[in-house]
Amino acid sequence: MISARYAREIPQRYRLEAGKCKGCGRVSFPPRTVCSGCSSKEFETVKLSDEGKILTFTVIRVASEKFAKQTPFAVGIVELADGVRITTQIADVDVNTLSVGQPVRMVFRKIQEDGHAGVLCYGYKAVCA
């Protein structure tokens, strides 16, 4: 179980923020402490685009108990307009109509309920544009 406080303290989970290396300009999501391009440790925070396209996806037809009521649903890799790739659920779509290259936009949604108390966890999902 993810601690609710821990999840709330991850800014990129709620604001689509990435780290842009001040040395080489590489954008990393989630932000890194050391640049994989030039080993710099200096980053600036940048807001990512909320528009992108589906690079690849899979349809989940049999899910764990926590997500069983949502099946079938799609999970895919989305490339945002600024080049960053994110693995995310693709929501509000008939999974039989999805295609590679389809435009999407990122929206803030409920991801799951956690623990016996039903703590709500939020994050980003992709919806077809």
MODELLER restraints for C-alpha pairs under 7 A, 6 or more apart:
rsr = mdl.restraints
at = mdl.atoms
rsr.add(forms.Gaussian(group=physical.xy_distance, feature=features.Distance(at['CA:1:A'], at['CA:114:A']), mean=6.59, stdev=0.5))
rsr.add(forms.Gaussian(group=physical.xy_distance, feature=features.Distance(at['CA:1:A'], at['CA:115:A']), mean=6.52, stdev=0.5))
rsr.add(forms.Gaussian(group=physical.xy_distance, feature=features.Distance(at['CA:11:A'], at['CA:17:A']), mean=6.89, stdev=0.5))
rsr.add(forms.Gaussian(group=physical.xy_distance, feature=features.Distance(at['CA:12:A'], at['CA:18:A']), mean=6.65, stdev=0.5))
rsr.add(forms.Gaussian(group=physical.xy_distance, feature=features.Distance(at['CA:12:A'], at['CA:30:A']), mean=6.74, stdev=0.5))
rsr.add(forms.Gaussian(group=physical.xy_distance, feature=features.Distance(at['CA:13:A'], at['CA:123:A']), mean=5.64, stdev=0.5))
rsr.add(forms.Gaussian(group=physical.xy_distance, feature=features.Distance(at['CA:14:A'], at['CA:123:A']), mean=5.89, stdev=0.5))
rsr.add(forms.Gaussian(group=physical.xy_distance, feature=features.Distance(at['CA:16:A'], at['CA:47:A']), mean=6.04, stdev=0.5))
rsr.add(forms.Gaussian(group=physical.xy_distance, feature=features.Distance(at['CA:16:A'], at['CA:48:A']), mean=5.62, stdev=0.5))
rsr.add(forms.Gaussian(group=physical.xy_distance, feature=features.Distance(at['CA:17:A'], at['CA:45:A']), mean=6.39, stdev=0.5))
rsr.add(forms.Gaussian(group=physical.xy_distance, feature=features.Distance(at['CA:17:A'], at['CA:46:A']), mean=5.61, stdev=0.5))
rsr.add(forms.Gaussian(group=physical.xy_distance, feature=features.Distance(at['CA:17:A'], at['CA:47:A']), mean=4.72, stdev=0.5))
rsr.add(forms.Gaussian(group=physical.xy_distance, feature=features.Distance(at['CA:17:A'], at['CA:48:A']), mean=5.92, stdev=0.5))
rsr.add(forms.Gaussian(group=physical.xy_distance, feature=features.Distance(at['CA:18:A'], at['CA:27:A']), mean=6.50, stdev=0.5))
rsr.add(forms.Gaussian(group=physical.xy_distance, feature=features.Distance(at['CA:18:A'], at['CA:28:A']), mean=5.64, stdev=0.5))
rsr.add(forms.Gaussian(group=physical.xy_distance, feature=features.Distance(at['CA:18:A'], at['CA:29:A']), mean=4.84, stdev=0.5))
rsr.add(forms.Gaussian(group=physical.xy_distance, feature=features.Distance(at['CA:18:A'], at['CA:30:A']), mean=5.78, stdev=0.5))
rsr.add(forms.Gaussian(group=physical.xy_distance, feature=features.Distance(at['CA:18:A'], at['CA:31:A']), mean=5.13, stdev=0.5))
rsr.add(forms.Gaussian(group=physical.xy_distance, feature=features.Distance(at['CA:18:A'], at['CA:45:A']), mean=5.77, stdev=0.5))
rsr.add(forms.Gaussian(group=physical.xy_distance, feature=features.Distance(at['CA:18:A'], at['CA:46:A']), mean=5.39, stdev=0.5))
rsr.add(forms.Gaussian(group=physical.xy_distance, feature=features.Distance(at['CA:18:A'], at['CA:47:A']), mean=6.43, stdev=0.5))
rsr.add(forms.Gaussian(group=physical.xy_distance, feature=features.Distance(at['CA:18:A'], at['CA:48:A']), mean=6.69, stdev=0.5))
rsr.add(forms.Gaussian(group=physical.xy_distance, feature=features.Distance(at['CA:19:A'], at['CA:27:A']), mean=5.64, stdev=0.5))
rsr.add(forms.Gaussian(group=physical.xy_distance, feature=features.Distance(at['CA:19:A'], at['CA:28:A']), mean=5.27, stdev=0.5))
rsr.add(forms.Gaussian(group=physical.xy_distance, feature=features.Distance(at['CA:19:A'], at['CA:29:A']), mean=6.66, stdev=0.5))
rsr.add(forms.Gaussian(group=physical.xy_distance, feature=features.Distance(at['CA:19:A'], at['CA:31:A']), mean=4.53, stdev=0.5))
rsr.add(forms.Gaussian(group=physical.xy_distance, feature=features.Distance(at['CA:19:A'], at['CA:32:A']), mean=6.76, stdev=0.5))
rsr.add(forms.Gaussian(group=physical.xy_distance, feature=features.Distance(at['CA:19:A'], at['CA:43:A']), mean=5.58, stdev=0.5))
rsr.add(forms.Gaussian(group=physical.xy_distance, feature=features.Distance(at['CA:19:A'], at['CA:44:A']), mean=5.61, stdev=0.5))
rsr.add(forms.Gaussian(group=physical.xy_distance, feature=features.Distance(at['CA:19:A'], at['CA:45:A']), mean=4.87, stdev=0.5))
rsr.add(forms.Gaussian(group=physical.xy_distance, feature=features.Distance(at['CA:19:A'], at['CA:46:A']), mean=6.16, stdev=0.5))
rsr.add(forms.Gaussian(group=physical.xy_distance, feature=features.Distance(at['CA:20:A'], at['CA:26:A']), mean=5.61, stdev=0.5))
rsr.add(forms.Gaussian(group=physical.xy_distance, feature=features.Distance(at['CA:20:A'], at['CA:27:A']), mean=4.36, stdev=0.5))
rsr.add(forms.Gaussian(group=physical.xy_distance, feature=features.Distance(at['CA:20:A'], at['CA:28:A']), mean=6.42, stdev=0.5))
rsr.add(forms.Gaussian(group=physical.xy_distance, feature=features.Distance(at['CA:20:A'], at['CA:43:A']), mean=5.22, stdev=0.5))
rsr.add(forms.Gaussian(group=physical.xy_distance, feature=features.Distance(at['CA:20:A'], at['CA:44:A']), mean=5.21, stdev=0.5))
rsr.add(forms.Gaussian(group=physical.xy_distance, feature=features.Distance(at['CA:20:A'], at['CA:45:A']), mean=6.21, stdev=0.5))
rsr.add(forms.Gaussian(group=physical.xy_distance, feature=features.Distance(at['CA:20:A'], at['CA:46:A']), mean=6.50, stdev=0.5))
rsr.add(forms.Gaussian(group=physical.xy_distance, feature=features.Distance(at['CA:21:A'], at['CA:27:A']), mean=6.43, stdev=0.5))
rsr.add(forms.Gaussian(group=physical.xy_distance, feature=features.Distance(at['CA:21:A'], at['CA:35:A']), mean=6.43, stdev=0.5))
rsr.add(forms.Gaussian(group=physical.xy_distance, feature=features.Distance(at['CA:21:A'], at['CA:40:A']), mean=6.99, stdev=0.5))
rsr.add(forms.Gaussian(group=physical.xy_distance, feature=features.Distance(at['CA:21:A'], at['CA:42:A']), mean=6.05, stdev=0.5))
rsr.add(forms.Gaussian(group=physical.xy_distance, feature=features.Distance(at['CA:21:A'], at['CA:43:A']), mean=4.47, stdev=0.5))
rsr.add(forms.Gaussian(group=physical.xy_distance, feature=features.Distance(at['CA:21:A'], at['CA:44:A']), mean=6.56, stdev=0.5))
rsr.add(forms.Gaussian(group=physical.xy_distance, feature=features.Distance(at['CA:22:A'], at['CA:42:A']), mean=5.66, stdev=0.5))
rsr.add(forms.Gaussian(group=physical.xy_distance, feature=features.Distance(at['CA:22:A'], at['CA:43:A']), mean=5.32, stdev=0.5))
rsr.add(forms.Gaussian(group=physical.xy_distance, feature=features.Distance(at['CA:22:A'], at['CA:44:A']), mean=6.70, stdev=0.5))
rsr.add(forms.Gaussian(group=physical.xy_distance, feature=features.Distance(at['CA:23:A'], at['CA:38:A']), mean=6.99, stdev=0.5))
rsr.add(forms.Gaussian(group=physical.xy_distance, feature=features.Distance(at['CA:23:A'], at['CA:40:A']), mean=6.11, stdev=0.5))
rsr.add(forms.Gaussian(group=physical.xy_distance, feature=features.Distance(at['CA:24:A'], at['CA:38:A']), mean=6.55, stdev=0.5))
rsr.add(forms.Gaussian(group=physical.xy_distance, feature=features.Distance(at['CA:26:A'], at['CA:37:A']), mean=6.91, stdev=0.5))
rsr.add(forms.Gaussian(group=physical.xy_distance, feature=features.Distance(at['CA:29:A'], at['CA:84:A']), mean=6.91, stdev=0.5))
rsr.add(forms.Gaussian(group=physical.xy_distance, feature=features.Distance(at['CA:33:A'], at['CA:41:A']), mean=5.92, stdev=0.5))
rsr.add(forms.Gaussian(group=physical.xy_distance, feature=features.Distance(at['CA:34:A'], at['CA:40:A']), mean=5.73, stdev=0.5))
rsr.add(forms.Gaussian(group=physical.xy_distance, feature=features.Distance(at['CA:34:A'], at['CA:41:A']), mean=4.82, stdev=0.5))
rsr.add(forms.Gaussian(group=physical.xy_distance, feature=features.Distance(at['CA:35:A'], at['CA:41:A']), mean=6.39, stdev=0.5))
rsr.add(forms.Gaussian(group=physical.xy_distance, feature=features.Distance(at['CA:48:A'], at['CA:82:A']), mean=6.91, stdev=0.5))
rsr.add(forms.Gaussian(group=physical.xy_distance, feature=features.Distance(at['CA:49:A'], at['CA:80:A']), mean=6.15, stdev=0.5))
rsr.add(forms.Gaussian(group=physical.xy_distance, feature=features.Distance(at['CA:49:A'], at['CA:81:A']), mean=5.95, stdev=0.5))
rsr.add(forms.Gaussian(group=physical.xy_distance, feature=features.Distance(at['CA:49:A'], at['CA:82:A']), mean=6.26, stdev=0.5))
rsr.add(forms.Gaussian(group=physical.xy_distance, feature=features.Distance(at['CA:50:A'], at['CA:80:A']), mean=6.77, stdev=0.5))
rsr.add(forms.Gaussian(group=physical.xy_distance, feature=features.Distance(at['CA:50:A'], at['CA:105:A']), mean=5.27, stdev=0.5))
rsr.add(forms.Gaussian(group=physical.xy_distance, feature=features.Distance(at['CA:50:A'], at['CA:106:A']), mean=4.88, stdev=0.5))
rsr.add(forms.Gaussian(group=physical.xy_distance, feature=features.Distance(at['CA:51:A'], at['CA:80:A']), mean=5.63, stdev=0.5))
rsr.add(forms.Gaussian(group=physical.xy_distance, feature=features.Distance(at['CA:51:A'], at['CA:81:A']), mean=5.78, stdev=0.5))
rsr.add(forms.Gaussian(group=physical.xy_distance, feature=features.Distance(at['CA:51:A'], at['CA:104:A']), mean=5.94, stdev=0.5))
rsr.add(forms.Gaussian(group=physical.xy_distance, feature=features.Distance(at['CA:51:A'], at['CA:105:A']), mean=4.28, stdev=0.5))
rsr.add(forms.Gaussian(group=physical.xy_distance, feature=features.Distance(at['CA:51:A'], at['CA:106:A']), mean=6.37, stdev=0.5))
rsr.add(forms.Gaussian(group=physical.xy_distance, feature=features.Distance(at['CA:52:A'], at['CA:78:A']), mean=6.36, stdev=0.5))
rsr.add(forms.Gaussian(group=physical.xy_distance, feature=features.Distance(at['CA:52:A'], at['CA:79:A']), mean=5.36, stdev=0.5))
rsr.add(forms.Gaussian(group=physical.xy_distance, feature=features.Distance(at['CA:52:A'], at['CA:80:A']), mean=3.90, stdev=0.5))
rsr.add(forms.Gaussian(group=physical.xy_distance, feature=features.Distance(at['CA:52:A'], at['CA:81:A']), mean=4.99, stdev=0.5))
rsr.add(forms.Gaussian(group=physical.xy_distance, feature=features.Distance(at['CA:52:A'], at['CA:103:A']), mean=5.77, stdev=0.5))
rsr.add(forms.Gaussian(group=physical.xy_distance, feature=features.Distance(at['CA:52:A'], at['CA:104:A']), mean=5.33, stdev=0.5))
rsr.add(forms.Gaussian(group=physical.xy_distance, feature=features.Distance(at['CA:52:A'], at['CA:105:A']), mean=5.96, stdev=0.5))
rsr.add(forms.Gaussian(group=physical.xy_distance, feature=features.Distance(at['CA:53:A'], at['CA:78:A']), mean=5.52, stdev=0.5))
rsr.add(forms.Gaussian(group=physical.xy_distance, feature=features.Distance(at['CA:53:A'], at['CA:79:A']), mean=5.50, stdev=0.5))
rsr.add(forms.Gaussian(group=physical.xy_distance, feature=features.Distance(at['CA:53:A'], at['CA:80:A']), mean=6.53, stdev=0.5))
rsr.add(forms.Gaussian(group=physical.xy_distance, feature=features.Distance(at['CA:53:A'], at['CA:101:A']), mean=5.33, stdev=0.5))
rsr.add(forms.Gaussian(group=physical.xy_distance, feature=features.Distance(at['CA:53:A'], at['CA:102:A']), mean=5.37, stdev=0.5))
rsr.add(forms.Gaussian(group=physical.xy_distance, feature=features.Distance(at['CA:53:A'], at['CA:103:A']), mean=4.29, stdev=0.5))
rsr.add(forms.Gaussian(group=physical.xy_distance, feature=features.Distance(at['CA:53:A'], at['CA:104:A']), mean=5.37, stdev=0.5))
rsr.add(forms.Gaussian(group=physical.xy_distance, feature=features.Distance(at['CA:54:A'], at['CA:76:A']), mean=6.82, stdev=0.5))
rsr.add(forms.Gaussian(group=physical.xy_distance, feature=features.Distance(at['CA:54:A'], at['CA:77:A']), mean=6.14, stdev=0.5))
rsr.add(forms.Gaussian(group=physical.xy_distance, feature=features.Distance(at['CA:54:A'], at['CA:78:A']), mean=4.60, stdev=0.5))
rsr.add(forms.Gaussian(group=physical.xy_distance, feature=features.Distance(at['CA:54:A'], at['CA:79:A']), mean=6.46, stdev=0.5))
rsr.add(forms.Gaussian(group=physical.xy_distance, feature=features.Distance(at['CA:54:A'], at['CA:100:A']), mean=5.28, stdev=0.5))
rsr.add(forms.Gaussian(group=physical.xy_distance, feature=features.Distance(at['CA:54:A'], at['CA:101:A']), mean=5.02, stdev=0.5))
rsr.add(forms.Gaussian(group=physical.xy_distance, feature=features.Distance(at['CA:54:A'], at['CA:102:A']), mean=5.47, stdev=0.5))
rsr.add(forms.Gaussian(group=physical.xy_distance, feature=features.Distance(at['CA:54:A'], at['CA:103:A']), mean=6.55, stdev=0.5))
rsr.add(forms.Gaussian(group=physical.xy_distance, feature=features.Distance(at['CA:54:A'], at['CA:104:A']), mean=7.00, stdev=0.5))
rsr.add(forms.Gaussian(group=physical.xy_distance, feature=features.Distance(at['CA:55:A'], at['CA:77:A']), mean=5.58, stdev=0.5))
rsr.add(forms.Gaussian(group=physical.xy_distance, feature=features.Distance(at['CA:55:A'], at['CA:78:A']), mean=5.61, stdev=0.5))
rsr.add(forms.Gaussian(group=physical.xy_distance, feature=features.Distance(at['CA:55:A'], at['CA:79:A']), mean=6.45, stdev=0.5))
rsr.add(forms.Gaussian(group=physical.xy_distance, feature=features.Distance(at['CA:55:A'], at['CA:100:A']), mean=5.47, stdev=0.5))
rsr.add(forms.Gaussian(group=physical.xy_distance, feature=features.Distance(at['CA:55:A'], at['CA:101:A']), mean=5.97, stdev=0.5))
rsr.add(forms.Gaussian(group=physical.xy_distance, feature=features.Distance(at['CA:56:A'], at['CA:76:A']), mean=5.50, stdev=0.5))
rsr.add(forms.Gaussian(group=physical.xy_distance, feature=features.Distance(at['CA:56:A'], at['CA:77:A']), mean=5.48, stdev=0.5))
rsr.add(forms.Gaussian(group=physical.xy_distance, feature=features.Distance(at['CA:56:A'], at['CA:100:A']), mean=5.73, stdev=0.5))
rsr.add(forms.Gaussian(group=physical.xy_distance, feature=features.Distance(at['CA:57:A'], at['CA:74:A']), mean=6.57, stdev=0.5))
rsr.add(forms.Gaussian(group=physical.xy_distance, feature=features.Distance(at['CA:57:A'], at['CA:75:A']), mean=5.57, stdev=0.5))
rsr.add(forms.Gaussian(group=physical.xy_distance, feature=features.Distance(at['CA:57:A'], at['CA:76:A']), mean=3.81, stdev=0.5))
rsr.add(forms.Gaussian(group=physical.xy_distance, feature=features.Distance(at['CA:57:A'], at['CA:77:A']), mean=6.28, stdev=0.5))
rsr.add(forms.Gaussian(group=physical.xy_distance, feature=features.Distance(at['CA:58:A'], at['CA:74:A']), mean=5.62, stdev=0.5))
rsr.add(forms.Gaussian(group=physical.xy_distance, feature=features.Distance(at['CA:58:A'], at['CA:75:A']), mean=5.60, stdev=0.5))
rsr.add(forms.Gaussian(group=physical.xy_distance, feature=features.Distance(at['CA:58:A'], at['CA:76:A']), mean=6.20, stdev=0.5))
rsr.add(forms.Gaussian(group=physical.xy_distance, feature=features.Distance(at['CA:59:A'], at['CA:72:A']), mean=6.53, stdev=0.5))
rsr.add(forms.Gaussian(group=physical.xy_distance, feature=features.Distance(at['CA:59:A'], at['CA:73:A']), mean=5.60, stdev=0.5))
rsr.add(forms.Gaussian(group=physical.xy_distance, feature=features.Distance(at['CA:59:A'], at['CA:74:A']), mean=4.35, stdev=0.5))
rsr.add(forms.Gaussian(group=physical.xy_distance, feature=features.Distance(at['CA:59:A'], at['CA:75:A']), mean=6.46, stdev=0.5))
rsr.add(forms.Gaussian(group=physical.xy_distance, feature=features.Distance(at['CA:59:A'], at['CA:95:A']), mean=6.89, stdev=0.5))
rsr.add(forms.Gaussian(group=physical.xy_distance, feature=features.Distance(at['CA:60:A'], at['CA:71:A']), mean=6.50, stdev=0.5))
rsr.add(forms.Gaussian(group=physical.xy_distance, feature=features.Distance(at['CA:60:A'], at['CA:72:A']), mean=5.46, stdev=0.5))
rsr.add(forms.Gaussian(group=physical.xy_distance, feature=features.Distance(at['CA:60:A'], at['CA:73:A']), mean=5.35, stdev=0.5))
rsr.add(forms.Gaussian(group=physical.xy_distance, feature=features.Distance(at['CA:60:A'], at['CA:74:A']), mean=5.93, stdev=0.5))
rsr.add(forms.Gaussian(group=physical.xy_distance, feature=features.Distance(at['CA:61:A'], at['CA:71:A']), mean=5.36, stdev=0.5))
rsr.add(forms.Gaussian(group=physical.xy_distance, feature=features.Distance(at['CA:61:A'], at['CA:72:A']), mean=4.49, stdev=0.5))
rsr.add(forms.Gaussian(group=physical.xy_distance, feature=features.Distance(at['CA:61:A'], at['CA:73:A']), mean=6.86, stdev=0.5))
rsr.add(forms.Gaussian(group=physical.xy_distance, feature=features.Distance(at['CA:62:A'], at['CA:68:A']), mean=6.85, stdev=0.5))
rsr.add(forms.Gaussian(group=physical.xy_distance, feature=features.Distance(at['CA:62:A'], at['CA:71:A']), mean=6.68, stdev=0.5))
rsr.add(forms.Gaussian(group=physical.xy_distance, feature=features.Distance(at['CA:63:A'], at['CA:71:A']), mean=6.81, stdev=0.5))
rsr.add(forms.Gaussian(group=physical.xy_distance, feature=features.Distance(at['CA:73:A'], at['CA:95:A']), mean=6.52, stdev=0.5))
rsr.add(forms.Gaussian(group=physical.xy_distance, feature=features.Distance(at['CA:74:A'], at['CA:89:A']), mean=5.82, stdev=0.5))
rsr.add(forms.Gaussian(group=physical.xy_distance, feature=features.Distance(at['CA:74:A'], at['CA:90:A']), mean=5.28, stdev=0.5))
rsr.add(forms.Gaussian(group=physical.xy_distance, feature=features.Distance(at['CA:74:A'], at['CA:95:A']), mean=6.34, stdev=0.5))
rsr.add(forms.Gaussian(group=physical.xy_distance, feature=features.Distance(at['CA:75:A'], at['CA:88:A']), mean=5.61, stdev=0.5))
rsr.add(forms.Gaussian(group=physical.xy_distance, feature=features.Distance(at['CA:75:A'], at['CA:89:A']), mean=4.22, stdev=0.5))
rsr.add(forms.Gaussian(group=physical.xy_distance, feature=features.Distance(at['CA:75:A'], at['CA:90:A']), mean=5.60, stdev=0.5))
rsr.add(forms.Gaussian(group=physical.xy_distance, feature=features.Distance(at['CA:76:A'], at['CA:87:A']), mean=5.59, stdev=0.5))
rsr.add(forms.Gaussian(group=physical.xy_distance, feature=features.Distance(at['CA:76:A'], at['CA:88:A']), mean=5.64, stdev=0.5))
rsr.add(forms.Gaussian(group=physical.xy_distance, feature=features.Distance(at['CA:76:A'], at['CA:89:A']), mean=6.25, stdev=0.5))
rsr.add(forms.Gaussian(group=physical.xy_distance, feature=features.Distance(at['CA:76:A'], at['CA:90:A']), mean=6.69, stdev=0.5))
rsr.add(forms.Gaussian(group=physical.xy_distance, feature=features.Distance(at['CA:77:A'], at['CA:85:A']), mean=6.41, stdev=0.5))
rsr.add(forms.Gaussian(group=physical.xy_distance, feature=features.Distance(at['CA:77:A'], at['CA:86:A']), mean=5.50, stdev=0.5))
rsr.add(forms.Gaussian(group=physical.xy_distance, feature=features.Distance(at['CA:77:A'], at['CA:87:A']), mean=4.41, stdev=0.5))
rsr.add(forms.Gaussian(group=physical.xy_distance, feature=features.Distance(at['CA:77:A'], at['CA:88:A']), mean=6.40, stdev=0.5))
rsr.add(forms.Gaussian(group=physical.xy_distance, feature=features.Distance(at['CA:78:A'], at['CA:85:A']), mean=5.48, stdev=0.5))
rsr.add(forms.Gaussian(group=physical.xy_distance, feature=features.Distance(at['CA:78:A'], at['CA:86:A']), mean=5.26, stdev=0.5))
rsr.add(forms.Gaussian(group=physical.xy_distance, feature=features.Distance(at['CA:78:A'], at['CA:87:A']), mean=6.31, stdev=0.5))
rsr.add(forms.Gaussian(group=physical.xy_distance, feature=features.Distance(at['CA:79:A'], at['CA:85:A']), mean=4.32, stdev=0.5))
rsr.add(forms.Gaussian(group=physical.xy_distance, feature=features.Distance(at['CA:79:A'], at['CA:86:A']), mean=6.47, stdev=0.5))
rsr.add(forms.Gaussian(group=physical.xy_distance, feature=features.Distance(at['CA:88:A'], at['CA:125:A']), mean=5.70, stdev=0.5))
rsr.add(forms.Gaussian(group=physical.xy_distance, feature=features.Distance(at['CA:88:A'], at['CA:126:A']), mean=6.67, stdev=0.5))
rsr.add(forms.Gaussian(group=physical.xy_distance, feature=features.Distance(at['CA:89:A'], at['CA:125:A']), mean=5.22, stdev=0.5))
rsr.add(forms.Gaussian(group=physical.xy_distance, feature=features.Distance(at['CA:89:A'], at['CA:126:A']), mean=6.21, stdev=0.5))
rsr.add(forms.Gaussian(group=physical.xy_distance, feature=features.Distance(at['CA:90:A'], at['CA:125:A']), mean=5.90, stdev=0.5))
rsr.add(forms.Gaussian(group=physical.xy_distance, feature=features.Distance(at['CA:90:A'], at['CA:126:A']), mean=4.67, stdev=0.5))
rsr.add(forms.Gaussian(group=physical.xy_distance, feature=features.Distance(at['CA:90:A'], at['CA:127:A']), mean=5.68, stdev=0.5))
rsr.add(forms.Gaussian(group=physical.xy_distance, feature=features.Distance(at['CA:91:A'], at['CA:125:A']), mean=6.43, stdev=0.5))
rsr.add(forms.Gaussian(group=physical.xy_distance, feature=features.Distance(at['CA:91:A'], at['CA:126:A']), mean=6.02, stdev=0.5))
rsr.add(forms.Gaussian(group=physical.xy_distance, feature=features.Distance(at['CA:91:A'], at['CA:127:A']), mean=5.23, stdev=0.5))
rsr.add(forms.Gaussian(group=physical.xy_distance, feature=features.Distance(at['CA:92:A'], at['CA:127:A']), mean=6.12, stdev=0.5))
rsr.add(forms.Gaussian(group=physical.xy_distance, feature=features.Distance(at['CA:93:A'], at['CA:128:A']), mean=7.00, stdev=0.5))
rsr.add(forms.Gaussian(group=physical.xy_distance, feature=features.Distance(at['CA:103:A'], at['CA:128:A']), mean=6.05, stdev=0.5))
rsr.add(forms.Gaussian(group=physical.xy_distance, feature=features.Distance(at['CA:103:A'], at['CA:129:A']), mean=5.56, stdev=0.5))
rsr.add(forms.Gaussian(group=physical.xy_distance, feature=features.Distance(at['CA:104:A'], at['CA:126:A']), mean=5.90, stdev=0.5))
rsr.add(forms.Gaussian(group=physical.xy_distance, feature=features.Distance(at['CA:104:A'], at['CA:127:A']), mean=5.32, stdev=0.5))
rsr.add(forms.Gaussian(group=physical.xy_distance, feature=features.Distance(at['CA:104:A'], at['CA:128:A']), mean=4.26, stdev=0.5))
rsr.add(forms.Gaussian(group=physical.xy_distance, feature=features.Distance(at['CA:104:A'], at['CA:129:A']), mean=4.64, stdev=0.5))
rsr.add(forms.Gaussian(group=physical.xy_distance, feature=features.Distance(at['CA:105:A'], at['CA:126:A']), mean=5.48, stdev=0.5))
rsr.add(forms.Gaussian(group=physical.xy_distance, feature=features.Distance(at['CA:105:A'], at['CA:127:A']), mean=5.59, stdev=0.5))
rsr.add(forms.Gaussian(group=physical.xy_distance, feature=features.Distance(at['CA:105:A'], at['CA:128:A']), mean=6.46, stdev=0.5))
rsr.add(forms.Gaussian(group=physical.xy_distance, feature=features.Distance(at['CA:105:A'], at['CA:129:A']), mean=5.90, stdev=0.5))
rsr.add(forms.Gaussian(group=physical.xy_distance, feature=features.Distance(at['CA:106:A'], at['CA:124:A']), mean=6.10, stdev=0.5))
rsr.add(forms.Gaussian(group=physical.xy_distance, feature=features.Distance(at['CA:106:A'], at['CA:125:A']), mean=5.60, stdev=0.5))
rsr.add(forms.Gaussian(group=physical.xy_distance, feature=features.Distance(at['CA:106:A'], at['CA:126:A']), mean=4.50, stdev=0.5))
rsr.add(forms.Gaussian(group=physical.xy_distance, feature=features.Distance(at['CA:106:A'], at['CA:127:A']), mean=6.41, stdev=0.5))
rsr.add(forms.Gaussian(group=physical.xy_distance, feature=features.Distance(at['CA:107:A'], at['CA:124:A']), mean=5.40, stdev=0.5))
rsr.add(forms.Gaussian(group=physical.xy_distance, feature=features.Distance(at['CA:107:A'], at['CA:125:A']), mean=5.50, stdev=0.5))
rsr.add(forms.Gaussian(group=physical.xy_distance, feature=features.Distance(at['CA:107:A'], at['CA:126:A']), mean=6.13, stdev=0.5))
rsr.add(forms.Gaussian(group=physical.xy_distance, feature=features.Distance(at['CA:108:A'], at['CA:123:A']), mean=5.50, stdev=0.5))
rsr.add(forms.Gaussian(group=physical.xy_distance, feature=features.Distance(at['CA:108:A'], at['CA:124:A']), mean=4.55, stdev=0.5))
rsr.add(forms.Gaussian(group=physical.xy_distance, feature=features.Distance(at['CA:108:A'], at['CA:125:A']), mean=6.43, stdev=0.5))
rsr.add(forms.Gaussian(group=physical.xy_distance, feature=features.Distance(at['CA:109:A'], at['CA:122:A']), mean=5.57, stdev=0.5))
rsr.add(forms.Gaussian(group=physical.xy_distance, feature=features.Distance(at['CA:109:A'], at['CA:123:A']), mean=5.62, stdev=0.5))
rsr.add(forms.Gaussian(group=physical.xy_distance, feature=features.Distance(at['CA:109:A'], at['CA:124:A']), mean=5.85, stdev=0.5))
rsr.add(forms.Gaussian(group=physical.xy_distance, feature=features.Distance(at['CA:109:A'], at['CA:125:A']), mean=6.50, stdev=0.5))
rsr.add(forms.Gaussian(group=physical.xy_distance, feature=features.Distance(at['CA:110:A'], at['CA:120:A']), mean=6.90, stdev=0.5))
rsr.add(forms.Gaussian(group=physical.xy_distance, feature=features.Distance(at['CA:110:A'], at['CA:121:A']), mean=5.97, stdev=0.5))
rsr.add(forms.Gaussian(group=physical.xy_distance, feature=features.Distance(at['CA:110:A'], at['CA:122:A']), mean=4.32, stdev=0.5))
rsr.add(forms.Gaussian(group=physical.xy_distance, feature=features.Distance(at['CA:110:A'], at['CA:123:A']), mean=6.39, stdev=0.5))
rsr.add(forms.Gaussian(group=physical.xy_distance, feature=features.Distance(at['CA:111:A'], at['CA:121:A']), mean=5.57, stdev=0.5))
rsr.add(forms.Gaussian(group=physical.xy_distance, feature=features.Distance(at['CA:111:A'], at['CA:122:A']), mean=5.07, stdev=0.5))
rsr.add(forms.Gaussian(group=physical.xy_distance, feature=features.Distance(at['CA:111:A'], at['CA:123:A']), mean=6.06, stdev=0.5))
rsr.add(forms.Gaussian(group=physical.xy_distance, feature=features.Distance(at['CA:112:A'], at['CA:120:A']), mean=6.05, stdev=0.5))
rsr.add(forms.Gaussian(group=physical.xy_distance, feature=features.Distance(at['CA:112:A'], at['CA:121:A']), mean=5.34, stdev=0.5))
rsr.add(forms.Gaussian(group=physical.xy_distance, feature=features.Distance(at['CA:113:A'], at['CA:119:A']), mean=5.27, stdev=0.5))
rsr.add(forms.Gaussian(group=physical.xy_distance, feature=features.Distance(at['CA:113:A'], at['CA:120:A']), mean=4.56, stdev=0.5))
rsr.add(forms.Gaussian(group=physical.xy_distance, feature=features.Distance(at['CA:113:A'], at['CA:121:A']), mean=6.00, stdev=0.5))
rsr.add(forms.Gaussian(group=physical.xy_distance, feature=features.Distance(at['CA:114:A'], at['CA:120:A']), mean=6.28, stdev=0.5))
rsr.add(forms.Gaussian(group=physical.xy_distance, feature=features.Distance(at['CA:114:A'], at['CA:121:A']), mean=6.95, stdev=0.5))
